[in-house]
Amino acid sequence: MGWAILLLLGGVTLAALILVARPMRGAIGPLCAALLVGAAGYAWQGRPALPGKPTPPRANHPASDTLFAQERTIWLEQVGPEAQLLDAADSLIRNGDPDYAIAILRGGLFRAPNSMMLWLGLGNALVTYADGMVTPAAQYAFEHAASLAPKHPAPGYFLGLAYAQMGDLDSAERLWRGVLANSPADAPWRPLVEQRLALLARIRAAG
């Protein structure tokens, strides 16, 4: 059956090529040679008797909420179109679809390119998609969020959180100490950042 299909396709292809290349008669010979080379390769390595084995679709692996999803209500607005997009992205990530989360956040940024919140969400989605690694694209998303709102503590905190989860404790500590240095004494997020720094100290002491 495989040989019959090969011969049929080869004949149709050759006829079409001859019609196309008829004005250029010198090209017909090389075209025929190319088809013969392809047929020879199939004869050498082709195994038409093997059963088909289609590539399975990418499996989704439902997961729990990311720390970004759990803690962003402390740092970011909870209402409005940007918050709704972050809710949708968090839901997709929870269902094991961080690639779709990236897609909808990029769509949101196309309409609102200066949204610090959406850039933070994109950074989180990119880290999740990369299995917890802070890729150059994710780092750019977090740092661009910081450039859009240089006085806001959230970009530094969440980039530090991503580094901590990746195991880069030095980068996490540097960012979190920067957040504390630029936060008012009565800022509601100070206890959380201080707890994170204390946890880093315990990890270092235990390691």
N, C-alpha and C positions, 0 to 999 in steps of 0.2 A: 504494500500500500504506500509506504514511504517513497519508494522509487517511482511509482506511478504519479504521485503528487509532484515529485521533483521534475519528472519529464514534462508534465503538463505545464508547470510554472515556467520551466526553462523554455519551452516552445513558445508560450505566450510572450514571455519577456523578449526572446530573440526576435519574434515577429514585430513587436512594438519598436524595438531598437533599430531594426532594419528600416522601418518606415521613417523613423526620426532621422536616422543617419544617412538615408538614401542620397541627399545632396552631397554628402561628404563620403564618397565611396571608400576612401582610404581608412575610414574609421570602423568599417564593418568587421575587418579582420581582427583588430584588437578587442572589439566587443565580444566576438565569438570566443576568442581565446580566454577572456575573463570569465565567461560562463563555463567554459570547460574546466578552468582551474577551480571554480567553485564546486562543480560537480565532482571533481577528483577529491577535493577536500571532504565532501560529504561521504564519498565512497570509502575514504580512509578512516574517518572518525565518526560518521553518522551511525546511530543505532535506532532505527525507526521502530523496532519491536518493543522498545522500552515503554512502559505506561507513562502517561502524562503526569506531571507533578507540579501543578500551579503553585506559585509563591503565595503563601497565606498572607492575609492582611495583617497589618501591625496590630498586635494585641494591646488592648487597653488594660491598665493596671490601676484600678481605683485606689485612691490614697486618702489619708486624712488631710485636714486643712494644713496649709503651710503656716509657719510662724508669722509670716507677713499677713495672712488672712486673719489670724487670731489676734494680732496686736495692732493692726493698722487703725482700728477705731480709736486708739489712744492718741494717734498722731495726726490723722487725716479726717477730713469731712466725711460724714456718714450719709449725707443726702445730696441729691443733684445728679445730673447725667454722668459725671465722672465716677462718682461713687457707685452708680448702677453698673457701669462697665466693669469696675473692679469686682463687684459682686458676681457678675457673669463670668469673669475670668477665673475667679476663685472656684466657682462651681465646676467649670470645665476642668481645672487642675485636679479638683477633688475626684472627678470622674475618670481621671487618667488621660486627659486630653490637653496637655500643656501646649501642643502645637496649635490647637484651635484657640486657646487663650491668647497666644501670641498674635494670631491673625486678627482677633477682634480688637485687641489693644492697638495694634498698628492701624486698624481702620479708624479707631477713635482719635489717634494722634494725627491722622491725615486731616481730620476736621478741627482738632485742637492741638496743634504742634507745640504749644507752650504750656501744656498741662504738666505740672510737676507730678501730680498724682498718677497720671497715666504712664509717665516715664518710669516711675517707681514700680508700678504694676508690671510693666514690660520687663524691667530688670528681674523681678521675682519670677516671672514666667520663664524667662530665658535660663535662669539658674535651675529651675525645676526641670526644664526640658533637658538640660545638660547633666541631670542626675546629681545636682548639688554643687556643681563646679561654677565658679565665677569666671565665665568666659570673657574674652575681650568685648563681645557685644553686650553682655550683661553689665560689665563694669562701665561701659560707655553710657548705658541707659541710666544707671544710678548717678554717675557723675554729671550727666546732662541735666538730670533732675535737680541736682545741687546747684548747678549754674543758673537754673531758672528761678530758684528760690534760695539764694545764698544764706539767708538768715534762718531758714527753716531747719529744724533738727532732724526731720524724718529721713532725708537722703543719707546722711552720715550714719544714722542709727541702723537703717536697714541694710546698707552696704556692709557695715560692721557685722551685722547678724549673718549675712551671707558668708562672709569670710570666716566667722567663727564656726559655722556649720561645716565649712570646707576643711577646717583644721588650721587655718592661718590665724592663730591667736594674736600674733603681734599686730597685724593689720587691724583686726577687730578692736584691740585695746586702743590703738592710736586713734581710730575713728570715734570710739565711744568717749575717750577722754576729751576729744575735741568738742563733742556734743555737750558734755558737762561744762567745759570752760566757757561755752557760749550760751548757756542756759541760765535764766533767772533762778535765784535761790528757791523760789516757791513754785517752780515749774512742775506740773503734775507728773512729768515723765522722769524726773531725776531719780526717784527711788528705783524705777525699773532699770535704768542704765547702771546705777550703783550696784544693783543685784547682779547684773550681767558681768560687771567688772570683778565682783567678788567671786563669781563662779569661775571666771578665767583664772583667778589666783589659786583657787582650790584645785583646778585641773592641773596647773603647773606644779603645785606642791605634790600632787599625787603621782605625777608623771616623772 
